[in-house]
Amino acid sequence: MNKIKKLSLMLFTFAMLFGMQEAIAQVKIGYANPGQILSALPEVEQVDQQIEAMITESDQELAQKANELQQIFTNYEENMNSMSKQERGSREEELMELNQQFEQERETMMNRIRQRRSELMQPIIEKMNVAMEEVAQEMGLELILNEGTSSGDLIVFYANSDQLNITNNIIEKIQ
């Protein structure tokens, strides 16, 4: 009886694996490189220029504030010997607070730039996604893989044919 169960289980497992292999073999897959697609679009260059202008403006503001903060620190160092211990402690707390405020402003500016870039890129990414969906439908693809991660690591390590790479098809569809 135990042997019959094992044999039945093995036959069932074999049938399932064979059936899954058939199902997988029928799935049409493509892959694309979104970074390459985005780099081919002039809109992305315009976004990059706007963001670069924001970064330059923010850098100038931060540089001015950093210079002011440095001057305050320098003044403190020049006058600290003439201050009482209590005055120095109080002044150092003020300086630490000013430094914290500066770091918070810097972080806020960086977040504002990231958010603005995301806002500007959203319609472009939506346009790319629509084109990707259209290409997939035209080619009868059921699945499109991203060729790599956002950090540049490859996800698609091997493809049997360059025909699976639909990056150029998407670029042509967008342009």
C-alpha positions as CSV (number, residue, x, y, z in Angstrom):
1,M,0.0,0.0,0.0
2,N,2.8,2.4,0.9
3,K,4.6,1.7,-2.4
4,I,1.4,2.4,-4.3
5,K,1.1,5.8,-2.6
6,K,4.7,6.6,-3.4
7,L,4.3,5.6,-7.0
8,S,1.1,7.6,-7.3
9,L,2.8,10.6,-5.8
10,M,5.7,10.3,-8.2
11,L,3.4,10.0,-11.2
12,F,1.4,13.0,-10.0
13,T,4.6,15.1,-9.5
14,F,5.9,14.1,-12.9
15,A,2.6,15.0,-14.6
16,M,2.6,18.4,-12.8
17,L,6.2,19.1,-13.8
18,F,5.5,18.1,-17.4
19,G,2.4,20.2,-17.5
20,M,4.2,23.2,-16.0
21,Q,7.0,22.8,-18.5
22,E,4.5,22.9,-21.3
23,A,2.9,26.1,-19.8
24,I,6.2,27.8,-19.4
25,A,7.3,26.9,-22.9
26,Q,4.3,28.7,-24.3
27,V,4.9,32.0,-22.5
28,K,6.3,34.6,-24.8
29,I,8.8,36.8,-23.0
30,G,10.7,39.9,-23.9
31,Y,13.1,42.1,-22.0
32,A,13.9,45.8,-22.1
33,N,16.4,48.3,-20.7
34,P,14.4,51.2,-19.3
35,G,17.6,53.2,-18.7
36,Q,18.5,53.0,-22.4
37,I,14.9,53.9,-23.4
38,L,14.9,57.0,-21.1
39,S,18.3,58.1,-22.2
40,A,17.1,58.1,-25.8
41,L,14.3,60.6,-25.1
42,P,15.0,64.3,-25.4
43,E,12.4,65.0,-22.6
44,V,14.7,63.3,-20.1
45,E,17.5,65.7,-21.1
46,Q,15.2,68.6,-20.5
47,V,14.3,67.3,-17.1
48,D,18.0,66.7,-16.3
49,Q,18.7,70.4,-17.2
50,Q,15.9,71.6,-15.0
51,I,17.1,69.5,-12.1
52,E,20.7,70.6,-12.7
53,A,19.6,74.2,-12.5
54,M,17.8,73.5,-9.2
55,I,20.9,71.8,-7.8
56,T,23.1,74.7,-8.8
57,E,20.7,77.2,-7.2
58,S,20.5,75.0,-4.0
59,D,24.3,74.6,-3.9
60,Q,24.7,78.4,-4.1
61,E,22.2,78.9,-1.2
62,L,23.8,76.2,0.8
63,A,27.3,77.6,0.2
64,Q,26.2,81.0,1.4
65,K,24.7,79.5,4.5
66,A,27.8,77.4,5.1
67,N,30.0,80.5,4.8
68,E,27.8,82.3,7.3
69,L,27.9,79.4,9.7
70,Q,31.7,79.1,9.3
71,Q,32.0,82.8,10.1
72,I,30.0,82.3,13.3
73,F,32.2,79.3,14.3
74,T,35.3,81.4,13.6
75,N,34.0,84.3,15.7
76,Y,33.3,81.8,18.5
77,E,36.8,80.3,18.4
78,E,38.3,83.8,18.5
79,N,36.3,84.9,21.5
80,M,35.9,81.7,23.4
81,N,38.9,82.4,25.8
82,S,37.2,85.6,26.9
83,M,33.9,83.8,27.7
84,S,32.9,82.2,31.0
85,K,32.4,78.5,31.1
86,Q,28.6,79.0,31.2
87,E,28.7,81.4,28.2
88,R,30.9,78.9,26.2
89,G,28.4,76.1,27.0
90,S,25.5,78.2,26.0
91,R,27.2,79.4,22.8
92,E,28.3,75.8,21.9
93,E,24.7,74.7,22.2
94,E,23.6,77.5,19.9
95,L,26.3,76.5,17.4
96,M,25.2,72.9,17.5
97,E,21.6,73.9,16.9
98,L,22.7,76.2,14.0
99,N,24.7,73.3,12.5
100,Q,21.6,71.0,12.9
101,Q,19.4,73.5,11.2
102,F,21.9,73.8,8.3
103,E,21.9,70.0,7.9
104,Q,18.1,69.9,8.0
105,E,17.9,72.6,5.3
106,R,20.4,70.7,3.2
107,E,18.3,67.5,3.5
108,T,15.1,69.4,2.8
109,M,16.6,70.8,-0.4
110,M,17.8,67.4,-1.5
111,N,14.3,65.9,-0.9
112,R,12.7,68.8,-2.8
113,I,15.0,68.1,-5.8
114,R,14.3,64.4,-5.7
115,Q,10.6,65.1,-5.5
116,R,10.7,67.5,-8.4
117,R,12.7,65.1,-10.5
118,S,10.1,62.4,-9.8
119,E,7.2,64.8,-10.7
120,L,8.9,65.7,-14.0
121,M,9.8,62.1,-14.9
122,Q,6.4,60.7,-14.1
123,P,4.7,61.6,-17.4
124,I,7.8,60.4,-19.3
125,I,7.8,57.1,-17.4
126,E,4.0,56.7,-18.1
127,K,4.7,57.3,-21.8
128,M,7.4,54.6,-21.8
129,N,5.1,52.2,-20.0
130,V,2.3,52.8,-22.5
131,A,4.7,52.2,-25.4
132,M,6.0,49.1,-23.7
133,E,2.5,47.8,-23.3
134,E,1.7,48.5,-27.0
135,V,4.9,46.7,-28.2
136,A,4.1,43.8,-26.0
137,Q,0.6,43.5,-27.5
138,E,1.9,43.9,-31.0
139,M,4.5,41.2,-30.5
140,G,2.1,38.9,-28.5
141,L,4.3,39.0,-25.4
142,E,2.9,37.9,-22.1
143,L,5.8,39.1,-20.0
144,I,8.5,41.8,-20.2
145,L,11.5,41.6,-17.9
146,N,13.6,44.6,-16.9
147,E,17.1,43.9,-18.2
148,G,18.7,45.2,-15.0
149,T,18.1,46.7,-11.6
150,S,18.1,50.4,-10.8
151,S,21.7,50.0,-9.5
152,G,22.8,48.5,-12.8
153,D,23.0,44.8,-11.9
154,L,21.8,42.5,-14.6
155,I,18.6,40.6,-14.2
156,V,18.6,39.0,-17.6
157,F,21.8,37.1,-17.6
158,Y,21.2,35.1,-20.8
159,A,18.8,35.4,-23.7
160,N,18.8,32.9,-26.5
161,S,18.0,35.6,-29.1
162,D,18.4,39.3,-29.5
163,Q,14.8,39.2,-30.7
164,L,13.8,39.0,-27.1
165,N,15.3,42.4,-26.4
166,I,12.5,44.9,-27.2
167,T,14.3,48.0,-26.1
168,N,14.7,49.5,-29.6
169,N,11.1,48.6,-30.4
170,I,9.9,50.7,-27.5
171,I,12.2,53.6,-28.3
172,E,10.8,53.6,-31.9
173,K,7.3,53.5,-30.6
174,I,7.9,56.5,-28.3
175,Q,9.7,58.7,-30.8
